């Protein structure tokens, strides 16, 4: 089974932050799951870091984060046309375009989106809230 990490889960995991819920830690260590991140998250981190958003501060540059994720066996999920089109079929529950893309990608690819955002859990599809 594939777990697609949302951006905050990804940042918290990369920083070994105490904000990462224990349930998420357990899932990230479970060998039954293939961990994945989306280039959408790298894009979001780069943009929001440039805006000096405090919740997107990371100790490493996004390019270093990417390299480390790949070295640790994370799968990188690119944005495809099917993902962009799937965003259009999502209900209008959440305005954040990055989150909407992650939801669309999870749905198209059959991955489970791992998030701590309870608003995202309102969407139909493979979403797991921790």
C-alpha positions in Angstrom: 0.0 0.0 0.0 1.2 3.5 -0.8 1.0 6.4 1.6 1.2 9.9 0.1 2.3 12.3 2.8 0.7 15.7 2.9 3.1 18.7 3.1 2.9 19.2 6.9 3.3 15.5 7.7 6.3 15.5 5.3 7.9 18.5 7.0 7.3 17.1 10.5 8.7 13.7 9.5 11.8 15.2 7.9 12.5 17.4 10.9 11.6 14.7 13.4 9.2 17.2 14.9 7.3 16.6 18.1 4.2 17.8 16.1 4.3 14.6 14.1 1.5 12.4 15.6 2.6 9.1 17.1 0.2 7.3 14.8 1.9 8.9 11.8 5.3 7.9 13.1 4.1 4.3 13.4 2.8 4.3 9.9 6.0 5.8 8.5 8.0 2.9 10.1 5.6 0.2 9.0 7.3 -1.9 6.2 3.9 -2.7 4.7 3.7 0.9 3.4 5.6 2.4 0.5 6.0 6.1 1.4 5.6 8.8 -1.3 5.7 12.5 -1.5 4.4 14.8 -4.3 6.4 17.4 -6.1 3.3 19.5 -5.2 4.7 19.5 -1.6 8.1 20.7 -2.8 6.4 23.4 -4.8 4.3 24.4 -1.8 7.3 24.5 0.5 9.3 26.6 -1.9 6.5 29.1 -2.4 5.4 29.4 1.2 9.0 29.5 2.5 9.6 32.4 0.1 6.6 34.2 1.7 8.3 33.6 5.1 5.4 31.5 6.4 6.5 30.3 9.9 4.8 26.9 9.4 6.9 26.2 6.3 10.3 26.9 7.7 12.7 24.0 7.2 16.3 23.6 8.2 17.3 22.5 4.7 16.8 23.8 1.3 13.9 22.1 -0.6 16.5 20.6 -3.1 18.3 19.0 -0.1 15.1 17.8 1.3 14.2 16.1 -2.0 17.6 14.4 -2.2 17.3 13.1 1.3 13.7 11.8 0.7 14.9 9.9 -2.4 17.9 8.5 -0.6 15.6 7.2 2.1 13.5 5.4 -0.4 10.5 7.7 -0.7 8.8 7.6 -4.1 8.5 11.0 -5.8 5.0 11.5 -7.4 5.1 14.0 -10.3 2.1 16.0 -11.4 0.4 14.6 -14.4 -2.4 15.8 -16.6 -4.8 13.3 -15.1 -4.1 14.8 -11.7 -4.8 18.3 -12.9 -8.1 17.2 -14.4 -9.1 15.3 -11.3 -8.9 18.5 -9.3 -11.9 19.8 -11.3 -14.1 16.9 -10.1 -13.4 17.5 -6.4 -16.2 19.1 -4.3 -15.5 22.7 -3.2 -14.7 21.9 0.4 -11.2 23.3 0.7 -9.6 26.3 -1.1 -5.9 25.4 -0.8 -4.8 24.4 -4.4 -1.8 22.4 -3.1 -4.0 20.3 -0.8 -6.6 19.8 -3.6 -3.8 18.6 -5.9 -2.6 16.1 -3.3 -6.2 14.8 -2.9 -6.5 14.4 -6.6 -3.2 12.7 -7.0 -4.1 10.2 -4.2 -7.4 9.4 -5.9 -6.0 9.0 -9.4 -3.0 6.9 -8.2 -4.9 4.8 -5.6 -2.7 6.1 -2.8 -3.8 6.9 0.7 -3.2 10.5 1.6 -1.8 10.8 5.1 -2.8 14.1 6.8 -3.4 15.8 10.1 -5.8 18.3 8.5 -9.3 17.2 9.5 -10.8 19.5 6.8 -9.2 17.2 4.2 -10.8 14.2 5.7 -14.2 15.5 4.5 -13.2 14.6 0.9 -14.3 11.3 -0.4 -11.5 8.9 -1.2 -8.4 7.4 0.3 -7.6 9.8 3.1 -6.3 8.9 6.5 -6.2 11.5 9.3 -3.7 11.1 12.1 
